[in-house]
Amino acid sequence: MTDFLTWWGSVWAVWHTPIQIVLIIISAVVIRALLQLSVHRVIKSVVTGMNGKAAQAAGLIANARVVQRARTLGSVLSNFITWTVVLVAISSILSELGVAVGALVAGAGILGAAVGFGAQSLVRDLISGLFIVFEDQYGVGDSVDLGQATGIVESVGLRVTQVRDVAGVLWYVRNGEVIRVGNQSQGWSRVVLDIPLAYNSPLDKARDVILSAAQGLFQDKNFSKPLVSEPEIWGIEVLTGEQVVLRLVQQVGPSDADDVARELRARVKAALDKAKIIMASTTAPIHIEVSGKTVN
């Protein structure tokens, strides 16, 4: 035992700095892993709790928002933990190397004041990111329109939001540049179909046929979850000498509008064809005179 302590003392005297640096790195990795694991467990417990029967009775839409917000906060906390652990580890390593960390911090403060005007956009991004998360403007999995990009939110950071559009392009949008947010995943959405009919079409019959097709979709068990309320025909939206446009609306759950709209269009078309009701044509007749005769 005495020989081991003597050997370890000699090794420590020579290699104490590299050993401490390795220990700092290992500690940082372990601490980060434990903190990340804690965050993931909390998020998982929230998601599991929202999927329970009692929580489902409280409202599917509200539960979905809680789950999405929990995942967004988990993403932000994970980034915050990583950066905090890395900065602390770097500061400790520099101290072991004999670098005056206090002087560096003071110098960084002076440098920060010098470049403060240039870093205004970065500060604005960070502050905007905090408000986006805590105000629940949007979260991971939401379908949004941010002006610069439209699609599904894949990641929400303190500085940048990642949005995947319908073509598969991943957009990186700075939080400070988000002026307005159109969120299609909060609360409910609405399908609005404007159906153009020929001017001489029987209007009452067309209304009954369209509404019957929409009610058939509402009664379909495969669409019982996305449909929130019964369909409605609001009436004539456009009236011209060539066509009459009827507006059909259907309230749906968040992010279900596209699927429901496709199925609703198909059913309305099939019903109109079966009832032999002609839809309006956008093709205008052209009259040409050839050798004194009018040709259509």
C-alpha positions as CSV (number, residue, x, y, z in Angstrom):
1,M,0.0,0.0,0.0
2,T,2.8,2.4,0.8
3,D,4.5,1.6,-2.5
4,F,1.3,2.3,-4.4
5,L,0.8,5.7,-2.6
6,T,4.5,6.6,-3.3
7,W,4.0,5.6,-7.0
8,W,0.7,7.5,-7.3
9,G,2.3,10.6,-5.7
10,S,5.1,10.6,-8.2
11,V,2.6,10.1,-11.1
12,W,0.4,12.8,-9.8
13,A,3.3,15.3,-9.4
14,V,4.1,14.8,-13.1
15,W,0.8,14.2,-14.7
16,H,-1.7,15.9,-12.5
17,T,-2.8,18.5,-15.1
18,P,-3.6,15.9,-17.9
19,I,-5.3,13.7,-15.3
20,Q,-7.5,16.5,-14.0
21,I,-8.4,17.6,-17.6
22,V,-9.5,14.0,-18.4
23,L,-11.5,13.9,-15.2
24,I,-13.2,17.2,-16.0
25,I,-14.1,15.9,-19.5
26,I,-15.5,12.6,-18.1
27,S,-17.4,14.5,-15.4
28,A,-18.9,16.8,-18.0
29,V,-20.0,13.9,-20.2
30,V,-21.6,12.1,-17.2
31,I,-23.3,15.2,-15.8
32,R,-24.7,16.1,-19.3
33,A,-26.0,12.5,-19.8
34,L,-27.7,12.5,-16.4
35,L,-29.4,15.8,-16.9
36,Q,-30.5,14.9,-20.4
37,L,-31.9,11.6,-19.1
38,S,-33.8,13.5,-16.4
39,V,-35.3,15.8,-19.1
40,H,-36.3,12.9,-21.3
41,R,-38.0,11.1,-18.3
42,V,-40.0,14.2,-17.5
43,I,-41.1,14.7,-21.1
44,K,-42.0,11.0,-21.3
45,S,-44.0,11.1,-18.1
46,V,-46.0,14.1,-19.5
47,V,-46.7,12.4,-22.8
48,T,-47.7,9.2,-21.0
49,G,-50.0,11.2,-18.6
50,M,-51.7,12.9,-21.5
51,N,-52.4,9.6,-23.2
52,G,-54.2,8.2,-20.2
53,K,-58.0,7.8,-20.2
54,A,-58.6,10.5,-17.6
55,A,-56.5,13.0,-19.6
56,Q,-58.2,12.0,-22.9
57,A,-61.6,12.8,-21.4
58,A,-60.3,16.3,-20.6
59,G,-59.9,17.1,-24.3
60,L,-57.8,15.7,-27.1
61,I,-56.9,19.0,-28.6
62,A,-55.7,20.5,-25.3
63,N,-53.7,17.3,-24.5
64,A,-52.0,17.5,-27.9
65,R,-50.9,21.1,-27.2
66,V,-49.5,20.0,-23.8
67,V,-47.5,17.2,-25.4
68,Q,-46.1,19.4,-28.2
69,R,-45.2,22.1,-25.7
70,A,-43.5,19.6,-23.4
71,R,-41.4,18.3,-26.3
72,T,-40.5,21.8,-27.4
73,L,-39.4,22.8,-23.9
74,G,-37.4,19.5,-23.7
75,S,-35.6,20.4,-26.9
76,V,-34.7,23.9,-25.5
77,L,-33.6,22.5,-22.2
78,S,-31.4,19.9,-23.9
79,N,-29.6,22.7,-25.8
80,F,-29.3,24.8,-22.7
81,I,-27.8,21.9,-20.7
82,T,-25.3,21.1,-23.4
83,W,-24.0,24.6,-23.8
84,T,-23.9,25.2,-20.0
85,V,-21.9,22.0,-19.4
86,V,-19.6,22.7,-22.3
87,L,-18.8,26.3,-21.1
88,V,-18.2,25.2,-17.5
89,A,-15.9,22.4,-18.7
90,I,-13.9,24.7,-20.9
91,S,-13.5,27.2,-18.1
92,S,-12.3,24.5,-15.7
93,I,-9.8,23.1,-18.3
94,L,-8.5,26.6,-18.9
95,S,-8.0,27.1,-15.2
96,E,-6.0,23.8,-15.0
97,L,-3.8,25.1,-17.8
98,G,-3.0,28.2,-15.9
99,V,-5.1,30.6,-17.9
100,A,-6.7,33.4,-15.9
101,V,-10.4,32.8,-16.5
102,G,-11.4,35.9,-14.6
103,A,-9.2,38.0,-16.9
104,L,-10.8,36.4,-19.9
105,V,-14.3,37.1,-18.6
106,A,-13.4,40.7,-18.0
107,G,-11.8,40.9,-21.5
108,A,-14.9,39.3,-22.9
109,G,-17.1,41.9,-21.2
110,I,-15.0,44.7,-22.7
111,L,-15.1,43.0,-26.1
112,G,-18.8,42.4,-25.8
113,A,-19.4,46.1,-25.1
114,A,-17.3,46.9,-28.2
115,V,-19.3,44.6,-30.5
116,G,-22.6,45.0,-28.8
117,F,-24.1,46.9,-31.7
118,G,-23.1,44.1,-34.0
119,A,-24.6,41.4,-31.8
120,Q,-28.1,43.1,-31.5
121,S,-29.6,40.6,-34.0
122,L,-28.3,37.7,-31.9
123,V,-29.7,39.1,-28.7
124,R,-33.1,39.7,-30.5
125,D,-33.1,36.1,-31.7
126,L,-32.5,34.7,-28.2
127,I,-35.1,36.9,-26.6
128,S,-37.7,36.1,-29.3
129,G,-36.9,32.4,-28.9
130,L,-37.7,32.6,-25.2
131,F,-41.1,34.3,-25.8
132,I,-41.9,31.8,-28.6
133,V,-41.4,28.9,-26.2
134,F,-43.1,30.3,-23.1
135,E,-46.0,31.8,-25.0
136,D,-46.5,28.5,-26.9
137,Q,-46.7,30.3,-30.2
138,Y,-45.7,27.0,-31.9
139,G,-44.0,23.8,-31.0
140,V,-42.4,20.7,-32.5
141,G,-44.8,19.0,-34.9
142,D,-46.9,22.1,-35.6
143,S,-47.9,23.1,-39.1
144,V,-47.0,26.7,-39.3
145,D,-46.7,29.7,-41.7
146,L,-43.8,31.9,-40.6
147,G,-43.9,34.1,-43.6
148,Q,-40.4,33.1,-44.7
149,A,-41.2,29.4,-44.5
150,T,-44.3,27.2,-44.4
151,G,-44.3,23.6,-43.2
152,I,-43.9,21.3,-40.1
153,V,-41.7,22.5,-37.2
154,E,-39.0,20.0,-36.5
155,S,-37.0,21.9,-33.9
156,V,-37.3,25.0,-31.8
157,G,-34.1,26.5,-30.5
158,L,-33.4,29.7,-28.7
159,R,-31.9,31.2,-31.8
160,V,-33.3,29.3,-34.8
161,T,-36.5,27.4,-35.7
162,Q,-36.2,24.5,-38.2
163,V,-39.2,24.1,-40.5
164,R,-39.6,21.3,-43.1
165,D,-41.8,22.3,-46.1
166,V,-43.9,20.1,-48.3
167,A,-41.1,19.6,-50.8
168,G,-38.8,18.3,-48.0
169,V,-36.6,21.4,-47.8
170,L,-35.4,22.2,-44.3
171,W,-35.6,25.9,-43.5
172,Y,-33.7,27.6,-40.8
173,V,-35.6,30.6,-39.6
174,R,-34.1,33.0,-37.1
175,N,-36.5,33.7,-34.3
176,G,-35.9,37.4,-34.4
177,E,-37.0,37.5,-38.0
178,V,-40.4,35.9,-37.3
179,I,-42.9,38.8,-37.6
180,R,-46.1,36.8,-37.7
181,V,-47.0,33.2,-37.0
182,G,-49.9,31.3,-38.6
183,N,-50.3,28.0,-36.6
184,Q,-52.6,25.4,-38.1
185,S,-52.2,23.0,-35.2
186,Q,-53.7,24.9,-32.4
187,G,-57.4,24.4,-31.4
188,W,-59.1,23.5,-34.7
189,S,-59.0,24.2,-38.4
190,R,-61.7,24.5,-41.1
191,V,-62.0,23.1,-44.6
192,V,-63.6,25.7,-47.0
193,L,-64.7,24.5,-50.4
194,D,-66.1,26.9,-53.0
195,I,-68.0,24.8,-55.5
196,P,-68.8,26.6,-58.8
197,L,-72.0,25.4,-60.5
198,A,-73.4,26.4,-63.9
199,Y,-75.8,29.3,-63.7
200,N,-78.8,27.3,-64.8
201,S,-78.1,24.5,-62.3
202,P,-81.0,23.6,-59.9
203,L,-79.7,25.4,-56.8
204,D,-81.9,23.7,-54.2
205,K,-81.1,20.2,-55.6
206,A,-77.3,21.1,-55.7
207,R,-77.4,22.2,-52.1
208,D,-79.0,18.9,-51.0
209,V,-76.6,16.8,-53.0
210,I,-73.5,18.6,-51.7
211,L,-74.7,18.6,-48.1
212,S,-75.6,14.9,-48.3
213,A,-72.1,14.0,-49.6
214,A,-70.5,16.0,-46.8
215,Q,-72.8,14.4,-44.2
216,G,-71.8,11.0,-45.5
217,L,-68.2,11.8,-44.8
218,F,-69.1,13.1,-41.3
219,Q,-70.9,9.7,-40.5
220,D,-67.9,7.7,-41.8
221,K,-66.2,6.0,-38.9
222,N,-62.8,6.3,-40.5
223,F,-63.1,10.1,-40.3
224,S,-64.8,10.4,-36.9
225,K,-61.7,11.6,-35.1
226,P,-60.6,14.5,-37.4
227,L,-64.2,15.9,-37.9
228,V,-65.2,18.2,-35.1
229,S,-68.7,19.3,-36.1
230,E,-71.3,18.7,-38.8
231,P,-70.8,20.2,-42.3
232,E,-72.6,23.4,-43.2
233,I,-73.4,25.2,-46.5
234,W,-73.1,28.9,-45.9
235,G,-74.8,29.8,-49.1
236,I,-73.9,31.6,-52.3
237,E,-70.4,33.0,-52.3
238,V,-70.2,34.3,-55.9
239,L,-72.9,35.0,-58.3
240,T,-72.2,36.0,-62.0
241,G,-73.9,35.5,-65.3
242,E,-71.9,32.3,-65.9
243,Q,-71.8,30.5,-62.5
244,V,-73.1,30.3,-59.0
245,V,-70.5,29.4,-56.3
246,L,-71.7,27.6,-53.1
247,R,-69.5,27.6,-50.1
248,L,-69.3,24.4,-48.0
249,V,-67.4,24.4,-44.7
250,Q,-66.3,21.6,-42.4
251,Q,-64.7,22.1,-39.0
252,V,-61.9,19.7,-38.4
253,G,-59.1,19.0,-35.8
254,P,-55.7,20.6,-36.1
255,S,-53.5,19.4,-39.0
256,D,-56.4,17.4,-40.5
257,A,-57.7,20.0,-43.0
258,D,-55.7,18.7,-46.1
259,D,-56.7,15.0,-45.7
260,V,-60.4,15.9,-45.1
261,A,-60.5,18.4,-48.0
262,R,-59.2,15.8,-50.5
263,E,-61.8,13.3,-49.4
264,L,-64.5,15.9,-49.3
265,R,-63.7,17.0,-52.9
266,A,-63.8,13.5,-54.2
267,R,-67.2,12.7,-52.6
268,V,-68.8,16.0,-53.7
269,K,-67.7,15.4,-57.3
270,A,-69.0,11.9,-57.3
271,A,-72.3,13.0,-55.9
272,L,-72.7,15.9,-58.4
273,D,-71.9,13.5,-61.3
274,K,-74.4,11.0,-60.1
275,A,-77.1,13.7,-59.8
276,K,-76.1,15.0,-63.3
277,I,-75.5,18.5,-61.9
278,I,-73.1,20.4,-64.2
279,M,-70.3,22.4,-62.7
280,A,-69.3,25.8,-64.1
281,S,-66.7,25.8,-66.9
282,T,-64.0,28.5,-67.0
283,T,-63.7,28.1,-70.8
284,A,-65.2,31.0,-72.6
285,P,-66.5,30.5,-76.1
286,I,-64.5,32.2,-78.9
287,H,-66.3,33.3,-82.1
288,I,-64.3,33.6,-85.3
289,E,-65.7,34.8,-88.6
290,V,-64.4,32.9,-91.7
291,S,-65.6,33.9,-95.1
292,G,-68.5,35.8,-93.7
293,K,-69.6,32.9,-91.5
294,T,-69.3,32.7,-87.7
295,V,-67.4,29.7,-86.4
296,N,-67.3,28.8,-82.7
